[in-house]
Amino acid sequence: MSGKDRQKQLAREHYERQMQRRMERETKAKKTAIIGSTVGTVVVIGGIVAAIALLGGSGDPAPTDAAATPAPSESAAAGPEPTAFDKASGSCGYVPATEGGEAKNVGMPPAKVDLSPKTMTLKTNQGDIVIKLDAEKTPCTVGSFAFLASKDYFDGSKCHRLGSDQFPVLQCGDPLAKADGKGQTDGQGGPGYRFVDENLEGAKYSRGVVAMANSGPNTNGSQFFIVYGDAALGPNYTPFGTVTKGLEIVDEVNKGGVITPGPDGTGAPKKTVEIKDVTMSAKS
């Protein structure tokens, strides 16, 4: 083989490796976190609901103790890791998200976070949903929401995934989701950064709890879910707030059902929930 032929062969092999890695990344991106995309499969094992395929933050439904949490994608693992809240400096380590998925980039939250009590109001086309946030236990999560709200990040976004009796959650926070039952990429959108899991010890997902969707450890972005029943999920999803007003809105959406149920019974809700605005107040 001549030197020229050898160069051509090497170039071809390099291209094939690139395409293989690209396919692997795209496949993994479609499996994003707990409540993430709509491809999860719910398995009932001994009364435990295992949403295989996780919620996905750039994100699908969540596994419980009966199913292992998926590892972050290869690209995410190769990037810098986010760091937990540092009490001495009062800051969080947000890092760029490198695991794939589409991003609505509005910048990176400031490292310094405010621990004062906060209430978040989701102003939707169906009415207001008011959430009491736990900034003490989830400073990085609340800091991220305060930042995104200030940037009008959620304005015009639609809650793209409604659960089932076994998986009673409404997932929102993907700014690019179509929520029409046809969007193959619903659940893959995010803010272009990620941050650590928080408040997982003893976490329970009972009615009214609001928690982060993700695609594996420390892959939180902007997607979150509201629990309207009691979800048998493992402690893998940061619970950062509790609904104090408007949970009946989610109940009504649930009654409407989904457009096209997936294998796990979840899908885009027939009764559209569009977030018009997200506001933060100092009220506890």
C-alpha positions in Angstrom: 0.0 0.0 0.0 1.4 3.4 -1.0 1.7 6.3 1.5 -1.2 8.0 -0.3 -3.4 5.0 -0.1 -2.6 4.6 3.6 -3.5 8.2 4.2 -6.9 7.7 2.5 -7.5 4.6 4.6 -6.7 6.4 7.9 -8.9 9.3 6.9 -11.8 6.9 6.1 -11.4 5.0 9.4 -11.3 8.4 11.3 -14.5 9.5 9.6 -16.2 6.1 10.4 -15.2 6.5 14.1 -16.6 10.0 14.2 -19.9 8.9 12.7 -20.1 6.0 15.2 -19.5 8.3 18.2 -22.0 10.8 16.8 -24.7 8.0 16.5 -23.9 6.9 20.1 -24.3 10.5 21.4 -27.6 11.0 19.6 -28.9 7.7 20.9 -27.9 8.6 24.5 -29.4 12.0 24.2 -32.8 10.5 23.3 -32.7 8.6 26.6 -32.5 11.7 28.8 -33.6 11.7 32.3 -36.4 10.8 34.6 -39.3 12.4 33.1 -37.3 13.5 30.1 -38.5 12.2 26.8 -41.4 10.1 26.0 -39.7 6.8 25.4 -39.7 5.5 29.0 -41.1 2.1 29.8 -42.8 1.7 33.2 -42.3 -1.7 34.9 -44.1 -2.6 38.0 -42.0 -4.9 40.2 -43.3 -5.9 43.6 -45.3 -2.7 43.7 -42.4 -0.5 42.7 -42.8 1.6 39.6 -39.6 1.7 37.6 -39.6 4.2 34.8 -36.8 2.9 32.7 -35.2 5.6 30.7 -35.2 8.5 33.1 -36.5 11.9 33.2 -34.1 13.6 31.3 -33.3 17.1 31.8 -32.1 17.6 28.6 -34.6 14.8 29.8 -37.1 10.9 30.3 -38.8 9.0 33.3 -37.1 7.8 36.3 -35.9 4.6 37.6 -36.4 3.6 41.2 -34.6 1.1 43.3 -35.6 -1.5 40.8 -33.7 0.1 38.0 -30.2 1.6 38.0 -29.9 5.3 37.1 -28.3 5.7 33.7 -24.8 7.1 33.7 -24.2 10.5 32.1 -23.4 10.4 28.4 -19.8 10.0 27.3 -19.5 13.7 26.3 -20.9 14.8 29.7 -18.4 12.6 31.6 -15.6 14.2 29.6 -16.5 17.7 30.5 -16.0 19.5 33.8 -18.0 18.4 36.7 -20.4 20.8 38.6 -19.6 21.4 42.2 -22.0 21.5 45.2 -22.9 24.7 47.1 -19.9 26.0 49.1 -21.0 27.6 52.4 -17.8 29.6 52.8 -18.2 31.5 49.5 -22.0 31.1 49.1 -21.5 29.9 45.6 -22.4 26.9 43.3 -20.3 25.5 40.5 -22.4 25.5 37.3 -20.7 24.1 34.2 -21.5 23.9 30.5 -23.6 20.9 29.5 -21.9 18.8 26.9 -24.1 15.7 26.8 -26.1 16.7 23.7 -29.6 17.9 23.2 -30.8 21.3 22.0 -30.2 24.4 24.1 -31.9 27.7 24.6 -28.8 29.5 25.8 -29.4 32.5 28.0 -26.0 32.4 29.7 -24.7 30.9 32.9 -26.2 31.6 36.4 -24.0 33.6 38.7 -22.0 31.4 41.1 -23.2 33.4 44.1 -26.6 32.3 45.2 -29.3 33.8 47.5 -30.5 31.6 50.3 -33.4 33.7 51.3 -36.9 32.0 51.2 -38.5 32.2 47.8 -41.8 31.5 46.2 -42.0 30.7 42.4 -45.2 31.3 40.5 -45.8 29.6 37.1 -48.3 31.7 35.3 -49.9 29.4 32.8 -52.8 29.5 30.3 -54.7 27.2 32.8 -54.0 29.4 35.9 -51.3 30.1 38.4 -49.3 27.3 40.0 -47.5 28.6 43.1 -44.4 26.7 44.5 -42.7 27.2 47.8 -38.9 26.7 47.1 -36.4 25.3 49.6 -33.3 27.5 49.0 -31.6 26.2 52.2 -31.6 22.5 51.0 -31.3 23.2 47.3 -29.4 26.4 46.8 -28.0 25.6 43.4 -31.3 24.5 42.0 -33.2 27.5 43.3 -30.3 29.8 42.1 -30.7 28.4 38.6 -34.5 28.9 38.6 -34.1 32.4 39.8 -31.7 33.1 37.0 -33.7 31.5 34.3 -36.9 33.3 35.4 -35.0 36.6 35.3 -34.1 35.8 31.6 -37.7 34.9 30.7 -36.4 31.5 29.8 -39.6 29.6 30.4 -41.9 32.1 28.7 -44.0 30.4 26.0 -42.8 26.9 26.9 -45.2 24.0 27.1 -45.3 21.1 29.6 -44.5 18.2 27.3 -45.1 15.1 29.3 -48.1 13.9 31.4 -47.7 10.7 33.4 -50.1 7.9 34.2 -51.7 6.3 37.3 -48.4 4.5 38.0 -46.3 7.6 37.1 -48.3 10.6 38.3 -46.2 13.6 37.1 -46.4 16.5 34.8 -43.1 17.4 33.3 -42.2 20.9 32.1 -39.2 23.1 31.5 -38.1 22.1 28.0 -38.2 25.5 26.2 -38.1 23.8 22.8 -40.8 21.2 23.3 -43.8 21.2 20.9 -46.0 19.1 23.2 -48.2 18.1 20.3 -47.7 14.3 20.5 -45.5 14.4 17.5 -42.3 16.0 18.7 -39.6 13.4 18.7 -37.2 15.7 20.5 -39.5 16.8 23.3 -37.6 16.4 26.6 -34.2 17.0 25.1 -34.1 20.8 25.5 -32.1 22.6 28.2 -30.3 25.8 29.1 -26.8 24.7 28.0 -25.5 24.2 31.5 -25.9 21.7 34.3 -25.5 21.5 38.1 -25.3 19.1 41.0 -28.1 17.0 42.5 -29.2 18.2 45.9 -31.4 17.1 48.8 -31.6 13.4 47.7 -31.2 11.8 51.1 -34.6 10.3 52.0 -36.2 12.0 49.1 -39.9 11.1 48.6 -42.1 12.1 45.6 -45.5 12.5 47.2 -48.3 14.7 45.9 -47.4 18.3 45.5 -43.6 17.8 45.4 -41.7 19.5 42.6 -38.4 17.9 41.5 -35.8 18.1 38.8 -35.8 15.9 35.8 -32.4 14.6 34.7 -30.5 12.2 32.5 -28.2 10.8 35.2 -26.2 12.1 38.2 -25.5 15.8 38.2 -27.1 16.5 34.8 -29.8 19.0 36.0 -30.8 21.7 33.6 -34.2 23.3 33.3 -36.7 20.5 33.2 -38.7 19.7 36.3 -41.8 17.7 37.2 -44.8 18.3 39.4 -46.1 15.2 41.3 -49.9 15.0 41.4 -50.1 11.6 43.1 -47.5 9.5 44.9 -44.7 8.5 42.5 -42.7 5.4 43.5 -39.4 6.8 42.3 -35.9 6.3 43.8 -34.1 9.2 45.4 -32.5 10.3 42.2 -34.3 13.6 41.4 -33.7 16.8 43.4 -36.9 17.8 45.2 -36.7 21.5 45.5 -40.2 22.8 46.2 -43.8 22.1 47.1 -47.0 23.3 45.3 -49.0 25.5 47.7 -51.6 26.6 45.2 -52.8 25.4 41.8 -52.4 21.7 42.1 -56.0 21.2 41.0 -54.8 22.6 37.6 -52.6 19.6 37.2 -55.4 17.3 38.3 -57.6 18.7 35.5 -54.8 18.3 33.0 -54.4 14.7 34.1 -58.2 14.1 33.6 -57.8 15.1 30.0 -55.3 12.4 29.3 -52.5 12.3 26.8 -52.5 12.7 23.0 -50.5 9.6 22.0 -49.6 7.4 25.0 -46.1 5.9 24.9 -45.2 2.4 26.1 -45.3 3.7 29.7 -48.7 5.4 29.2 -47.2 8.9 29.3 -47.3 11.5 26.6 -48.0 15.1 25.7 -51.2 16.2 27.6 -54.4 16.8 25.5 -55.0 19.8 27.7 -52.1 22.1 26.9 -50.2 23.7 29.7 -48.3 26.7 28.4 -46.1 28.7 30.8 -46.6 32.4 30.1 -44.2 33.7 32.7 -42.3 32.6 35.8 -41.9 35.0 38.7 -40.0 34.9 42.0 -40.9 36.6 45.2 -39.4 36.8 48.6 -42.5 35.4 50.3 -42.0 32.1 52.0 
